[in-house]
Amino acid sequence: MKMIDLTKKRCIKYDRRSRRWSIDTDKLNLDKEFRFHIGQARFLESPKTLVILKHSDDELWLSAIAIDNIDFCVVFAKDPGNGTNYLLLDKRGVEDSGTVTEPPVAGFNASTNHGRAPLIVRFSDKSSGEITGWLWDFGDGTTSKLQNPYHIYLKPGTYSVTLTVSGPGGYDTLIINNCIEVEQFRFRWWK
């Protein structure tokens, strides 16, 4: 498989009239020209993840494109909807196409990040993407599978909190080090 880095090149153009994308092979230094159009999508069972494209007006910006030794080309194009559209190309044109769901992106916040024990903290999930599962690690040996859990910190200390979210496209983990600081409870005697 030959990988071509196109980080700062404009190699693919979209013709609005013909509704076709074309790859500028002069910029790729290839001996073949690949043309394709985005049509009806069929799901390919095991696509090869090789390239991600970002769409801006009439052009796609490539980070990389891969062409294998049997004249195949796999291209990923970002879909503003639920996933990533991909096209599997060969020298004849579109061979197959479909949508691949991207993994979710983990994110959260805490109702407070410091206080005296026992400290009650509500964690709010701020993750994005299609999510089917949550796993929280509160840093004190306890976990939760709730989306927006409450947790009580009983002992003084500094705690890192981890959230792992999962979905059809995969999973993502966010670790916030030193997220919660719990101080010792102090008794005061009043006269």
C-alpha positions in Angstrom: 0.0 0.0 0.0 1.4 3.4 -1.0 0.5 6.3 1.3 0.7 9.9 -0.2 0.6 12.7 2.3 -1.6 15.6 1.1 -1.8 17.6 4.3 -1.5 21.0 2.7 -2.5 20.2 -0.9 -5.8 20.8 -2.7 -6.1 17.7 -4.8 -9.8 17.0 -5.0 -12.3 19.2 -6.6 -16.1 19.1 -6.9 -18.0 20.1 -10.1 -21.4 21.3 -9.1 -22.9 20.9 -12.6 -21.9 17.3 -13.0 -22.0 16.5 -9.3 -18.7 14.8 -9.6 -15.5 14.9 -7.5 -12.2 14.5 -9.3 -8.7 14.0 -8.0 -5.9 16.2 -9.5 -3.4 13.5 -10.4 -0.7 16.1 -11.3 -0.6 17.1 -7.6 -0.5 13.5 -6.6 2.2 12.5 -9.1 0.2 9.5 -10.2 -0.1 8.0 -13.7 -3.9 7.5 -13.3 -6.8 9.8 -12.8 -9.6 8.8 -10.4 -13.1 10.3 -10.9 -16.0 9.5 -8.6 -19.4 10.8 -7.6 -21.4 10.5 -4.4 -24.4 8.4 -5.2 -26.6 5.8 -3.4 -24.7 4.3 -0.5 -24.3 0.6 0.1 -22.6 -0.5 3.2 -19.2 -2.3 2.8 -18.7 -4.9 5.5 -15.0 -4.3 6.2 -13.7 -1.0 4.8 -10.1 -0.1 5.1 -9.6 3.2 7.0 -7.1 5.1 5.1 -8.0 8.8 4.6 -10.1 11.5 6.0 -11.3 14.5 3.9 -12.8 17.7 5.1 -15.3 19.5 2.9 -15.1 23.2 2.4 -17.3 24.8 -0.3 -16.3 23.1 -3.6 -13.1 21.4 -2.4 -12.0 18.6 -0.2 -8.9 18.9 1.9 -7.0 15.7 2.2 -4.8 14.6 5.0 -3.7 11.4 3.2 -4.8 9.2 0.4 -3.9 5.5 0.0 -3.6 3.6 -3.3 -2.9 0.0 -3.1 -1.1 -2.2 -5.6 -4.3 -3.4 -7.4 -5.4 0.1 -8.3 -7.8 0.6 -5.5 -8.3 3.8 -3.7 -10.2 4.3 -0.4 -11.4 7.8 0.4 -13.2 9.1 3.5 -15.3 12.2 3.2 -16.7 13.9 6.4 -20.5 13.9 6.5 -22.1 16.7 8.6 -24.7 14.2 9.7 -24.2 11.0 11.7 -21.0 9.5 10.4 -18.2 9.5 7.8 -19.1 8.7 4.1 -16.5 6.6 2.4 -16.0 5.7 -1.2 -14.0 2.7 -2.4 -12.6 3.5 -5.8 -10.8 1.7 -8.6 -9.7 2.9 -12.0 -13.3 2.3 -13.4 -14.9 4.6 -10.8 -17.0 3.9 -7.7 -16.9 0.3 -6.6 -18.7 0.6 -3.3 -19.7 3.3 -0.8 -21.4 3.6 2.6 -21.2 5.3 6.0 -18.9 4.5 8.9 -20.0 5.7 12.3 -17.3 7.7 14.1 -16.5 7.0 17.7 -18.0 9.3 20.4 -15.9 12.1 22.0 -15.8 12.0 25.8 -16.5 15.1 27.8 -17.8 16.0 31.3 -17.9 18.6 34.0 -18.3 18.5 37.8 -20.7 20.5 40.0 -17.7 21.4 42.2 -14.0 20.6 42.2 -13.1 21.2 45.8 -14.6 21.1 49.3 -14.5 19.4 52.7 -15.3 15.7 53.2 -17.8 14.3 52.8 -18.0 16.0 49.4 -21.0 15.4 47.1 -20.2 15.9 43.4 -22.6 15.7 40.5 -20.8 14.7 37.3 -22.5 15.8 34.0 -21.8 14.0 30.8 -21.0 16.5 28.0 -19.9 13.9 25.4 -20.8 14.0 21.8 -21.6 11.4 19.2 -23.7 8.3 19.3 -23.3 6.9 22.8 -24.6 3.6 24.3 -22.5 3.2 27.4 -20.7 5.2 30.1 -18.0 4.1 32.5 -16.9 6.6 35.2 -13.8 6.0 37.5 -13.9 8.5 40.4 -10.3 8.0 41.4 -11.1 6.6 44.8 -11.7 3.0 43.8 -15.4 3.4 42.9 -17.0 3.4 39.4 -20.4 4.1 37.9 -22.2 3.2 34.6 -24.7 6.0 34.9 -24.7 8.9 32.4 -24.8 11.7 35.0 -23.9 10.2 38.4 -23.5 11.7 41.9 -20.5 10.6 43.9 -19.6 11.2 47.5 -15.9 11.6 48.4 -15.4 10.5 52.0 -11.7 10.9 52.5 -9.4 13.9 52.0 -7.2 13.8 48.9 -6.8 14.8 45.3 -8.6 12.6 42.8 -8.4 12.2 39.0 -11.6 11.3 37.2 -12.0 9.2 34.1 -15.0 8.9 31.7 -15.0 6.3 29.0 -17.9 6.5 26.5 -18.7 3.9 23.9 -21.0 3.5 20.9 -21.3 1.8 17.6 -18.3 3.7 16.2 -15.9 2.8 19.1 -15.0 4.5 22.3 -13.2 7.5 23.8 -11.7 8.1 27.2 -11.2 11.5 29.0 -9.0 11.7 32.1 -8.9 14.9 34.1 -6.0 14.7 36.5 -6.4 16.4 39.9 -10.1 17.0 39.1 -11.4 16.9 42.7 -9.7 18.1 45.8 -11.2 17.0 49.1 -10.1 18.6 52.4 -10.4 17.1 55.9 -13.6 18.0 57.7 -12.9 20.3 60.7 -15.1 20.4 63.8 -15.8 23.8 65.3 -17.0 24.1 68.9 -19.2 27.1 69.6 -19.7 28.5 73.0 
